[in-house]
Amino acid sequence: MLRIFLAATLIDALGSGLWVPFALLFLVHGQGMGLVDAGASLTTGALLALLTGPATGAAMDRFGPRALLIAGNLVRLAAFAAYPLAHTSWQVIVVSAVAGFGDRLFWTCNAPMVARLTTGADTDRMLANQTVGRFAGAGLGAAAMAVLPTITSPWAFHLLAYVNAASFGVAALLIHLLPALARESAPRSPGQKGHFHVQVPSGGWRAVLGDRAFTGFCVTHMAFTLASAAKFSVLPIVVRDLLHGPQWIAGTAITLGTVVVVTAQRPIVGLLAGRSRTAGLIGAAVLFAVCFALLIPLQAVSLPVATVLILLTSLGFSIAESLFGPTATAAAAAAAPPGAEGRASSIFQLSWGLPIALAPGLLAALLSVSNALTWSVLTLTCASAVPALLVLRRKLPGALREPSPPVAA
């Protein structure tokens, strides 16, 4: 059962990751839209999709994660099948909002489903595998960006959208098999990995929003998400417009970062097994802060030195990403108030989606003032997460302080 679920989520993560760098290319070269219109339409659709987060959380507590995981994949199947039909801004907004709604369904239900199927460090390990799939998809998308501009026929772009839609259909089918397998398996105790059970909702929004420790963790997590969104999003602009350097610098940094995450994610999670999740999160916060600090003097040094700093920090950013991604998600799932896991997960997912949606405008505004201000603000934001985590460690011992039991590699 775990292998089937992991296969489904890896297919899902690959498809989601691939679309992130490919979306603008598809709309500009495949659909004939202008760059500004395409970017604004995608951002508007993503922001509209964030509004559906609370509803997906309540629905998960009512119907359970499996049903909504299937629904999320089917919604995205329909959305990606419709992308080739979208040629105007309002059409792209609608389709991207529907695709984003499917994303909210999937990611809201994913961690609670993993928590029901696994225990201890197995949870972190499975979430790490999903992170690998997401970054591998982003790497494939980045490679496609280098190849596809030479393709002039829209049908080639449309074919990729249809293949992505089909992948979500396969993921939905695999998850659909899980209930039948659960009924056929031998009875398990509730604490055993692989046990499927029906969670009777016993909490509501008051239980989630009134849990100050959990909401505090979500607010703290926004510092990590902003760092994750910022690490490469403005790098090409910095290299071109501020450093006046060749674009291979940014491309190499992004490629290096993707390779590091894909290859180092599982070993890093294995290294963290048996240690508190707080240690992993603080390590990520410190590493993010140090890397951002190294980028503050980019304009004050020579281009060769700036290139070394960019490549070095891309390595550090990727290690920090590997440290915090699955660790934070597993901690949020463990800290969720009982009976309100879906609502809690939707709030945690908002701490992912909101900084990602706001990052382009925020970072562009900071960068318009100065390069040093941009990286200084990000440095201080990440550093502020350290004392916050030390406080939360006392309030969420089961999620942050207690070490995960070690598991066999």
RATA-V817620 format. One record per pair of residues at least 24 apart in sequence whose ideal C-beta (glycine too) atoms are under 6 Angstrom apart, sorted by the first residue. I is the first residue (numbers start at 1). J is the second residue. Records with the same first field share a line. If there is no record, write none. Layout:
# RATA-V817620
I: J / J
This chain:
# RATA-V817620
1: 181 / 194
2: 117
4: 174
7: 174
8: 171 / 174 / 175
9: 130
10: 133
11: 167 / 170 / 171
12: 171
13: 130 / 133 / 134
14: 133 / 137
15: 164 / 167 / 168
17: 134 / 137 / 138
18: 137 / 140 / 141
20: 138
21: 141 / 142 / 145
22: 141 / 144
25: 145 / 148
26: 157
30: 154 / 157
31: 87
37: 89
41: 89 / 92 / 93
42: 96
44: 93
45: 93 / 96 / 97 / 100
46: 100 / 357
47: 357
48: 97
49: 97 / 100 / 101 / 104
50: 353
52: 101 / 104
53: 104 / 346 / 349 / 350
54: 346
56: 104 / 105 / 108 / 346
57: 108 / 342 / 343 / 345 / 346
58: 343
60: 108 / 109 / 342
61: 201 / 342 / 343
65: 109 / 112 / 113
68: 105 / 109
69: 109 / 175
70: 172 / 175 / 176
71: 105
72: 102 / 105 / 106
73: 168 / 171 / 172
74: 172
75: 102
76: 102 / 168
77: 165 / 168 / 169
80: 161 / 164 / 165
81: 165
83: 161
84: 158 / 161
107: 349
108: 345 / 346 / 349
111: 329 / 333 / 345
112: 341 / 345
115: 333
118: 193
119: 193
120: 404 / 405
121: 273 / 404 / 407
122: 407
123: 330
124: 269 / 326 / 330
125: 269
127: 326 / 329 / 330
128: 265 / 266 / 269 / 326
131: 265 / 325 / 326
132: 262 / 265
135: 258 / 261 / 262
136: 262
139: 258
201: 339
202: 339
203: 337 / 339 / 340
205: 343
207: 337 / 340
208: 337 / 340 / 343 / 344
211: 337
213: 395 / 396
214: 335
216: 392
217: 392
218: 347 / 348 / 351
220: 385 / 388
221: 328 / 351
222: 351 / 355
223: 381 / 382 / 385
224: 324
225: 352 / 355
226: 355
227: 288 / 382
228: 321
229: 355 / 356 / 359
230: 359 / 363 / 378
231: 317
234: 363 / 367
242: 299 / 371
243: 306
245: 303
249: 307 / 310
253: 310 / 311 / 314
256: 314
257: 314 / 317 / 318
260: 315 / 318
261: 318 / 321 / 322
264: 322
265: 322
268: 322
270: 409
273: 406
274: 403 / 406
275: 403
276: 401 / 403
277: 327 / 331 / 400
278: 389 / 393 / 400
280: 323 / 327
281: 324 / 327 / 389
282: 386 / 389
283: 323
284: 320 / 323 / 324
285: 382 / 385 / 386
287: 316 / 320
288: 320 / 382
289: 379 / 382 / 383
291: 316 / 317
292: 375 / 378 / 379
293: 379
295: 375
296: 372 / 375 / 376
298: 371
299: 371
331: 399 / 400
334: 398 / 399
335: 396 / 399
